[in-house]
Amino acid sequence: MKLILTNEVTGLGEPGDVVDVKDGYARNFLMPRGLATAWSKGAESQVTAIRKARKAREIATLDEAKSTRDSLQSKAVVIKAKAGDSGRLFGAVTTTDIAEAVAAAGAPAVDKRKIEIGQPIKTTGEYTVTVRLHADVSANIKLKVVAA
């Protein structure tokens, strides 16, 4: 099934890309979550509009992305979350929590959709999360989760 991606999907493509995926993946995952729309011949104007909006949001140059990466990696990011006596959290740390903590630490603002967490963060401790800043640049942020 041919689809037009409306959001970035890791391992599949960027917004505005036309991709060919299996029918079940399209019907059960991509389309219900609003990550893609059905492709049609008249959708070419939609593809160009999505690509234009992506270019406006994307960090323009590689140099800016590298300087942003350096400033993100130099900051210590601490998240306070409710936890039990054993260090297990009541819930999990989300990408929204991480984006807010990065902004509170004085680092440049990060889009929550660009943050990749390897495994769900459900205990206190130190973690490393990846932020995709540009197609060629990503930053690894040291994240410390403490009990509130």
C-alpha positions in Angstrom: 0.0 0.0 0.0 1.4 3.4 -0.9 1.3 6.1 1.8 2.4 9.6 2.3 4.2 10.0 5.7 2.9 13.0 7.7 5.4 12.5 10.6 8.8 11.0 10.9 8.8 7.2 11.4 12.1 5.7 12.5 13.4 3.2 10.0 10.7 4.2 7.4 11.1 7.8 6.4 10.6 11.5 6.9 7.4 13.6 6.5 6.5 14.0 2.9 8.1 10.8 1.8 6.0 8.4 -0.3 6.5 4.8 1.0 5.2 1.4 0.1 4.3 -0.7 3.2 2.3 -3.8 3.9 -1.4 -3.3 4.2 -1.7 -4.4 7.8 1.1 -2.1 9.0 -0.6 0.8 7.2 -4.2 0.1 8.4 -3.3 -0.9 12.0 -0.4 1.3 12.9 0.4 4.2 10.6 -3.0 5.5 9.7 -4.7 5.3 13.1 -1.9 7.2 14.8 -1.9 9.9 12.1 1.6 9.1 10.9 0.5 8.6 7.3 -2.3 9.3 4.8 -3.3 7.3 1.7 -1.5 8.2 -1.5 -3.3 9.4 -4.6 -2.3 11.1 -7.8 -3.8 14.4 -6.6 -1.8 14.3 -3.4 1.4 15.6 -5.0 0.5 19.1 -3.7 0.1 17.7 -0.2 3.6 16.1 -0.5 5.2 19.4 -1.5 3.4 21.2 1.4 4.6 18.6 3.9 8.2 18.8 2.6 8.1 22.6 2.7 6.9 22.6 6.4 9.5 20.0 7.3 12.3 22.3 5.9 11.0 25.2 7.9 11.1 23.2 11.2 14.4 21.4 10.5 17.6 23.0 11.7 18.8 24.7 8.6 22.5 24.0 8.5 24.8 21.3 9.8 26.9 23.8 11.7 23.9 24.9 13.8 23.0 21.3 14.5 26.6 20.6 15.7 26.6 23.6 18.0 23.2 22.6 19.4 24.5 19.1 19.9 27.5 20.4 21.8 25.4 22.5 24.1 22.9 19.7 24.7 25.7 17.2 25.6 27.4 19.6 28.0 24.2 20.1 30.2 23.2 17.9 33.1 19.5 16.9 32.8 17.8 15.8 36.0 14.2 14.6 36.1 12.3 14.3 39.4 9.6 11.7 39.4 7.5 9.9 42.1 9.1 6.7 43.1 8.7 3.9 45.6 11.2 2.8 48.2 12.9 0.4 45.8 13.4 3.1 43.2 10.7 2.0 40.9 8.7 4.9 39.4 5.0 5.3 39.6 4.6 5.5 35.8 7.4 6.1 33.3 9.4 9.0 32.0 8.1 10.2 28.7 9.7 12.1 25.8 7.6 15.1 26.9 9.1 15.0 30.4 12.6 14.8 28.9 11.9 17.8 26.6 10.7 19.9 29.5 13.7 18.9 31.6 16.1 19.8 28.8 14.5 23.3 28.5 14.6 23.7 32.3 18.3 22.8 32.4 19.0 25.8 30.1 19.7 23.8 27.0 18.2 24.7 23.6 14.6 23.5 23.2 14.1 20.1 21.8 11.1 18.7 19.9 9.7 15.7 21.8 9.2 13.8 18.6 13.0 13.9 17.9 13.8 12.2 21.2 14.5 8.4 21.1 14.4 6.3 24.3 15.9 2.9 23.9 13.8 1.2 26.7 11.0 2.6 28.8 12.4 4.5 31.8 10.7 3.0 34.9 13.3 3.2 37.6 15.6 5.8 39.1 19.1 6.0 37.8 21.2 7.4 34.9 20.2 6.9 31.3 21.4 8.0 27.9 18.8 9.2 25.4 19.3 10.2 21.8 18.0 13.4 20.1 18.0 13.6 16.3 18.8 17.2 15.4 19.6 16.8 11.7 19.9 13.9 9.2 23.6 13.6 10.0 23.7 14.9 13.6 22.3 13.4 16.8 23.1 14.2 20.4 23.4 11.8 23.3 22.0 13.3 26.5 22.9 12.0 29.9 19.7 11.9 31.9 19.5 11.3 35.7 16.1 10.2 37.1 15.8 10.9 40.9 12.9 10.3 43.3 10.9 13.3 44.1 
